Amino acid sequence: MENNNSLFVIDNFYSDPDKIRDFAIKTNDYIKSGYNYETRKLYYNENIINSFEKIIGEEIVVDPAGMGFGSLNYFTEDDNIHHYTHYDGAKWVALVYLVPDEFVGKGGLYICRHKKSGLIGPPDQNWLEEHDFSSFEEWKEKVYTPDQTDLKAWETTMFIGMKYNRLIIKKAGEMFHRGTKGFGTHPGNSKLFHRFFFQTKNGGQV
C-alpha cells in the first residue's frame, strides 16, 4: 500500500509471525485495560526500533515507563471500541496484526474526519482562535468529548483492513481514528496485535 509521512502500511513485517502469535496466545500476563486486554510486560528489541526508524525516517524515543512500547493486546466481542473515535496521547503508534486471515473478516482501522468542523485531528492554536475557542480544553469539552462516541459525527477518509502480520505506523496523535469491533473471547480467536507507542527526537508528544 502507498505510504506518506504520516501513515505507513507494511505487509509481512515479522520474519516469523507465527512464533510471536503463539507466544501472545500462551502468555498469562494480560490485564484488562480500558476496552482491551494488554500485557503488563513489554516485548521489543533493537531490531524493531531500527525497523521503525528506517520506515519513518526519524530517530525514535522509547519510553517504556511513560507509554506502552511493545505490549501485546487483544479486543474481544464484548468491547465497544468501534464506537470510539479518538486521537492518541503519543504522537506515533505502530501496531502489527497477529490475527490469521481466516478470522479477519472486515476488520481494520478507520481514519476519520469530524464532519462539523472538518478537522482530521486535534486543532492547533490558530484554528482554536479562528473558531472562538478560548483553549484546547474548551474544544475538547464542547466538541471532542461529546462526539467521540457519536458515529454520525464522523466520516471515513480511509479504511485499512486487517491482515496477518501487517504493520501500520501512524501519527496517531495528529489524526482521528477508530478501530473496528473486536471478536472472539480469548487471545487465540480475538483481535490480537502487537502495539508500540512512541515519540521521535524531533517531534515529541502531542
SENU-122286 format. One record per residue (C-alpha): x negated, y, z negated; residue in three letters; residue number from 1. Coordinates in nm, 3 decimals, decimal comma, always signed. Example, Ala and Ser with C-alpha at 12.3 -4.5 7.8 and 13.67 -1.06 7.14 Angstrom:
<rs>
+---------+---------+---------+------+-----+
|    east |   north |      up | code | pos |
+---------+---------+---------+------+-----+
|  -1,230 |  -0,450 |  -0,780 |  ALA |   1 |
|  -1,367 |  -0,106 |  -0,714 |  SER |   2 |
+---------+---------+---------+------+-----+
</rs>
This chain:
<rs>
+---------+---------+---------+------+-----+
|    east |   north |      up | code | pos |
+---------+---------+---------+------+-----+
|  +0,000 |  +0,000 |  +0,000 |  MET |   1 |
|  -0,110 |  +0,361 |  +0,060 |  GLU |   2 |
|  -0,278 |  +0,535 |  -0,231 |  ASN |   3 |
|  -0,321 |  +0,901 |  -0,327 |  ASN |   4 |
|  -0,498 |  +1,079 |  -0,609 |  ASN |   5 |
|  -0,204 |  +1,034 |  -0,847 |  SER |   6 |
|  -0,089 |  +0,681 |  -0,768 |  LEU |   7 |
|  -0,281 |  +0,369 |  -0,669 |  PHE |   8 |
|  -0,143 |  +0,023 |  -0,592 |  VAL |   9 |
|  -0,393 |  -0,262 |  -0,561 |  ILE |  10 |
|  -0,289 |  -0,621 |  -0,495 |  ASP |  11 |
|  -0,485 |  -0,927 |  -0,613 |  ASN |  12 |
|  -0,662 |  -0,727 |  -0,883 |  PHE |  13 |
|  -0,785 |  -1,003 |  -1,115 |  TYR |  14 |
|  -1,005 |  -1,278 |  -0,975 |  SER |  15 |
|  -0,832 |  -1,535 |  -1,200 |  ASP |  16 |
|  -0,488 |  -1,401 |  -1,297 |  PRO |  17 |
|  -0,364 |  -1,747 |  -1,396 |  ASP |  18 |
|  -0,619 |  -1,759 |  -1,677 |  LYS |  19 |
|  -0,506 |  -1,421 |  -1,810 |  ILE |  20 |
|  -0,139 |  -1,512 |  -1,780 |  ARG |  21 |
|  -0,198 |  -1,842 |  -1,960 |  ASP |  22 |
|  -0,370 |  -1,660 |  -2,246 |  PHE |  23 |
|  -0,092 |  -1,399 |  -2,261 |  ALA |  24 |
|  +0,172 |  -1,670 |  -2,286 |  ILE |  25 |
|  -0,006 |  -1,865 |  -2,559 |  LYS |  26 |
|  -0,118 |  -1,586 |  -2,791 |  THR |  27 |
|  +0,086 |  -1,532 |  -3,107 |  ASN |  28 |
|  -0,033 |  -1,174 |  -3,154 |  ASP |  29 |
|  +0,283 |  -0,999 |  -3,029 |  TYR |  30 |
|  +0,480 |  -0,748 |  -3,235 |  ILE |  31 |
|  +0,798 |  -0,559 |  -3,143 |  LYS |  32 |
|  +0,716 |  -0,203 |  -3,038 |  SER |  33 |
|  +0,998 |  +0,013 |  -2,910 |  GLY |  34 |
|  +1,159 |  -0,150 |  -2,608 |  TYR |  35 |
|  +0,891 |  -0,416 |  -2,562 |  ASN |  36 |
|  +0,664 |  -0,663 |  -2,734 |  TYR |  37 |
|  +0,291 |  -0,593 |  -2,731 |  GLU |  38 |
|  -0,023 |  -0,744 |  -2,876 |  THR |  39 |
|  -0,193 |  -0,585 |  -3,173 |  ARG |  40 |
|  -0,530 |  -0,668 |  -3,022 |  LYS |  41 |
|  -0,658 |  -0,503 |  -2,705 |  LEU |  42 |
|  -0,813 |  -0,707 |  -2,426 |  TYR |  43 |
|  -1,054 |  -0,546 |  -2,181 |  TYR |  44 |
|  -1,417 |  -0,545 |  -2,070 |  ASN |  45 |
|  -1,662 |  -0,322 |  -1,887 |  GLU |  46 |
|  -1,567 |  -0,472 |  -1,550 |  ASN |  47 |
|  -1,211 |  -0,346 |  -1,593 |  ILE |  48 |
|  -1,331 |  +0,001 |  -1,690 |  ILE |  49 |
|  -1,569 |  +0,012 |  -1,393 |  ASN |  50 |
|  -1,294 |  -0,102 |  -1,157 |  SER |  51 |
|  -1,057 |  +0,172 |  -1,273 |  PHE |  52 |
|  -1,329 |  +0,435 |  -1,235 |  GLU |  53 |
|  -1,406 |  +0,318 |  -0,883 |  LYS |  54 |
|  -1,039 |  +0,326 |  -0,785 |  ILE |  55 |
|  -0,956 |  +0,674 |  -0,917 |  ILE |  56 |
|  -1,300 |  +0,822 |  -0,853 |  GLY |  57 |
|  -1,345 |  +0,958 |  -1,205 |  GLU |  58 |
|  -1,514 |  +0,854 |  -1,527 |  GLU |  59 |
|  -1,255 |  +0,740 |  -1,778 |  ILE |  60 |
|  -1,240 |  +0,772 |  -2,156 |  VAL |  61 |
|  -1,133 |  +0,464 |  -2,351 |  VAL |  62 |
|  -0,995 |  +0,540 |  -2,696 |  ASP |  63 |
|  -0,859 |  +0,217 |  -2,847 |  PRO |  64 |
|  -0,776 |  +0,385 |  -3,179 |  ALA |  65 |
|  -0,579 |  +0,662 |  -3,013 |  GLY |  66 |
|  -0,397 |  +0,476 |  -2,736 |  MET |  67 |
|  -0,341 |  +0,119 |  -2,625 |  GLY |  68 |
|  -0,604 |  +0,026 |  -2,370 |  PHE |  69 |
|  -0,569 |  -0,342 |  -2,285 |  GLY |  70 |
|  -0,255 |  -0,454 |  -2,465 |  SER |  71 |
|  -0,053 |  -0,745 |  -2,331 |  LEU |  72 |
|  +0,316 |  -0,662 |  -2,309 |  ASN |  73 |
|  +0,648 |  -0,813 |  -2,214 |  TYR |  74 |
|  +1,009 |  -0,698 |  -2,177 |  PHE |  75 |
|  +1,299 |  -0,938 |  -2,227 |  THR |  76 |
|  +1,658 |  -0,940 |  -2,107 |  GLU |  77 |
|  +1,760 |  -0,756 |  -2,427 |  ASP |  78 |
|  +1,561 |  -0,438 |  -2,360 |  ASP |  79 |
|  +1,708 |  -0,111 |  -2,236 |  ASN |  80 |
|  +1,401 |  +0,023 |  -2,058 |  ILE |  81 |
|  +1,591 |  +0,055 |  -1,730 |  HIS |  82 |
|  +1,793 |  +0,341 |  -1,883 |  HIS |  83 |
|  +1,487 |  +0,535 |  -1,999 |  TYR |  84 |
|  +1,327 |  +0,781 |  -1,755 |  THR |  85 |
|  +1,017 |  +0,939 |  -1,904 |  HIS |  86 |
|  +0,659 |  +1,057 |  -1,876 |  TYR |  87 |
|  +0,377 |  +0,924 |  -2,095 |  ASP |  88 |
|  +0,165 |  +1,094 |  -2,357 |  GLY |  89 |
|  -0,155 |  +0,969 |  -2,196 |  ALA |  90 |
|  -0,242 |  +1,122 |  -1,861 |  LYS |  91 |
|  -0,315 |  +0,787 |  -1,694 |  TRP |  92 |
|  -0,174 |  +0,439 |  -1,727 |  VAL |  93 |
|  -0,271 |  +0,120 |  -1,547 |  ALA |  94 |
|  -0,069 |  -0,198 |  -1,553 |  LEU |  95 |
|  -0,117 |  -0,538 |  -1,396 |  VAL |  96 |
|  +0,192 |  -0,751 |  -1,343 |  TYR |  97 |
|  +0,149 |  -1,106 |  -1,470 |  LEU |  98 |
|  +0,490 |  -1,227 |  -1,353 |  VAL |  99 |
|  +0,488 |  -1,511 |  -1,096 |  PRO | 100 |
|  +0,661 |  -1,408 |  -0,776 |  ASP | 101 |
|  +0,945 |  -1,657 |  -0,828 |  GLU | 102 |
|  +1,050 |  -1,458 |  -1,138 |  PHE | 103 |
|  +1,006 |  -1,111 |  -0,991 |  VAL | 104 |
|  +1,338 |  -1,062 |  -0,809 |  GLY | 105 |
|  +1,397 |  -0,694 |  -0,754 |  LYS | 106 |
|  +1,191 |  -0,576 |  -1,050 |  GLY | 107 |
|  +0,939 |  -0,297 |  -1,038 |  GLY | 108 |
|  +0,880 |  +0,069 |  -1,108 |  LEU | 109 |
|  +1,080 |  +0,378 |  -1,008 |  TYR | 110 |
|  +0,911 |  +0,714 |  -0,956 |  ILE | 111 |
|  +1,175 |  +0,981 |  -1,019 |  CYS | 112 |
|  +1,275 |  +1,344 |  -0,970 |  ARG | 113 |
|  +1,501 |  +1,535 |  -1,206 |  HIS | 114 |
|  +1,795 |  +1,636 |  -0,988 |  LYS | 115 |
|  +1,898 |  +1,963 |  -1,151 |  LYS | 116 |
|  +1,551 |  +2,113 |  -1,193 |  SER | 117 |
|  +1,372 |  +1,943 |  -0,905 |  GLY | 118 |
|  +1,085 |  +1,854 |  -1,137 |  LEU | 119 |
|  +0,884 |  +1,539 |  -1,069 |  ILE | 120 |
|  +0,702 |  +1,566 |  -1,401 |  GLY | 121 |
|  +0,685 |  +1,783 |  -1,713 |  PRO | 122 |
|  +0,673 |  +2,155 |  -1,632 |  PRO | 123 |
|  +0,375 |  +2,386 |  -1,669 |  ASP | 124 |
|  +0,383 |  +2,724 |  -1,841 |  GLN | 125 |
|  +0,457 |  +2,917 |  -1,522 |  ASN | 126 |
|  +0,765 |  +2,706 |  -1,450 |  TRP | 127 |
|  +0,889 |  +2,747 |  -1,807 |  LEU | 128 |
|  +0,858 |  +3,125 |  -1,789 |  GLU | 129 |
|  +1,023 |  +3,145 |  -1,447 |  GLU | 130 |
|  +1,319 |  +2,946 |  -1,576 |  HIS | 131 |
|  +1,356 |  +3,133 |  -1,905 |  ASP | 132 |
|  +1,233 |  +2,867 |  -2,144 |  PHE | 133 |
|  +1,052 |  +3,009 |  -2,444 |  SER | 134 |
|  +0,845 |  +2,694 |  -2,493 |  SER | 135 |
|  +0,780 |  +2,341 |  -2,374 |  PHE | 136 |
|  +0,962 |  +2,216 |  -2,683 |  GLU | 137 |
|  +1,275 |  +2,408 |  -2,582 |  GLU | 138 |
|  +1,269 |  +2,244 |  -2,238 |  TRP | 139 |
|  +1,234 |  +1,901 |  -2,399 |  LYS | 140 |
|  +1,521 |  +1,966 |  -2,638 |  GLU | 141 |
|  +1,762 |  +2,114 |  -2,383 |  LYS | 142 |
|  +1,676 |  +1,922 |  -2,067 |  VAL | 143 |
|  +1,441 |  +1,628 |  -2,100 |  TYR | 144 |
|  +1,572 |  +1,452 |  -2,410 |  THR | 145 |
|  +1,944 |  +1,474 |  -2,320 |  PRO | 146 |
|  +1,881 |  +1,349 |  -1,966 |  ASP | 147 |
|  +1,631 |  +1,071 |  -2,039 |  GLN | 148 |
|  +1,896 |  +0,801 |  -2,058 |  THR | 149 |
|  +2,136 |  +0,951 |  -1,803 |  ASP | 150 |
|  +2,066 |  +0,766 |  -1,479 |  LEU | 151 |
|  +2,279 |  +1,014 |  -1,283 |  LYS | 152 |
|  +2,039 |  +1,294 |  -1,376 |  ALA | 153 |
|  +1,757 |  +1,140 |  -1,172 |  TRP | 154 |
|  +1,684 |  +1,042 |  -0,815 |  GLU | 155 |
|  +1,430 |  +0,789 |  -0,694 |  THR | 156 |
|  +1,142 |  +0,922 |  -0,485 |  THR | 157 |
|  +0,955 |  +0,591 |  -0,466 |  MET | 158 |
|  +1,001 |  +0,231 |  -0,572 |  PHE | 159 |
|  +0,706 |  -0,005 |  -0,626 |  ILE | 160 |
|  +0,806 |  -0,367 |  -0,652 |  GLY | 161 |
|  +0,657 |  -0,613 |  -0,896 |  MET | 162 |
|  +0,415 |  -0,863 |  -0,750 |  LYS | 163 |
|  +0,195 |  -1,115 |  -0,925 |  TYR | 164 |
|  -0,149 |  -0,970 |  -1,001 |  ASN | 165 |
|  -0,053 |  -0,628 |  -0,863 |  ARG | 166 |
|  -0,228 |  -0,332 |  -1,028 |  LEU | 167 |
|  -0,056 |  +0,006 |  -1,048 |  ILE | 168 |
|  -0,253 |  +0,306 |  -1,172 |  ILE | 169 |
|  -0,064 |  +0,632 |  -1,200 |  LYS | 170 |
|  -0,082 |  +0,973 |  -1,361 |  LYS | 171 |
|  +0,200 |  +0,875 |  -1,592 |  ALA | 172 |
|  +0,166 |  +1,193 |  -1,795 |  GLY | 173 |
|  +0,245 |  +1,400 |  -1,486 |  GLU | 174 |
|  +0,525 |  +1,202 |  -1,322 |  MET | 175 |
|  +0,867 |  +1,087 |  -1,433 |  PHE | 176 |
|  +0,912 |  +0,712 |  -1,401 |  HIS | 177 |
|  +1,133 |  +0,427 |  -1,514 |  ARG | 178 |
|  +1,089 |  +0,052 |  -1,521 |  GLY | 179 |
|  +1,349 |  -0,198 |  -1,410 |  THR | 180 |
|  +1,532 |  -0,411 |  -1,662 |  LYS | 181 |
|  +1,345 |  -0,687 |  -1,838 |  GLY | 182 |
|  +1,440 |  -1,052 |  -1,816 |  PHE | 183 |
|  +1,381 |  -1,379 |  -1,994 |  GLY | 184 |
|  +1,336 |  -1,445 |  -2,364 |  THR | 185 |
|  +0,964 |  -1,512 |  -2,419 |  HIS | 186 |
|  +0,628 |  -1,430 |  -2,255 |  PRO | 187 |
|  +0,645 |  -1,729 |  -2,023 |  GLY | 188 |
|  +0,967 |  -1,625 |  -1,847 |  ASN | 189 |
|  +0,983 |  -1,249 |  -1,903 |  SER | 190 |
|  +0,846 |  -0,926 |  -1,757 |  LYS | 191 |
|  +0,483 |  -0,975 |  -1,859 |  LEU | 192 |
|  +0,199 |  -0,734 |  -1,785 |  PHE | 193 |
|  -0,140 |  -0,605 |  -1,900 |  HIS | 194 |
|  -0,136 |  -0,231 |  -1,983 |  ARG | 195 |
|  -0,404 |  +0,036 |  -2,022 |  PHE | 196 |
|  -0,354 |  +0,397 |  -2,132 |  PHE | 197 |
|  -0,649 |  +0,627 |  -2,079 |  PHE | 198 |
|  -0,774 |  +0,977 |  -2,006 |  GLN | 199 |
|  -1,050 |  +1,097 |  -1,779 |  THR | 200 |
|  -1,353 |  +1,304 |  -1,876 |  LYS | 201 |
|  -1,233 |  +1,586 |  -1,653 |  ASN | 202 |
|  -0,864 |  +1,553 |  -1,730 |  GLY | 203 |
|  -0,788 |  +1,478 |  -2,093 |  GLY | 204 |
|  -0,440 |  +1,414 |  -2,223 |  GLN | 205 |
|  -0,115 |  +1,590 |  -2,145 |  VAL | 206 |
+---------+---------+---------+------+-----+
</rs>
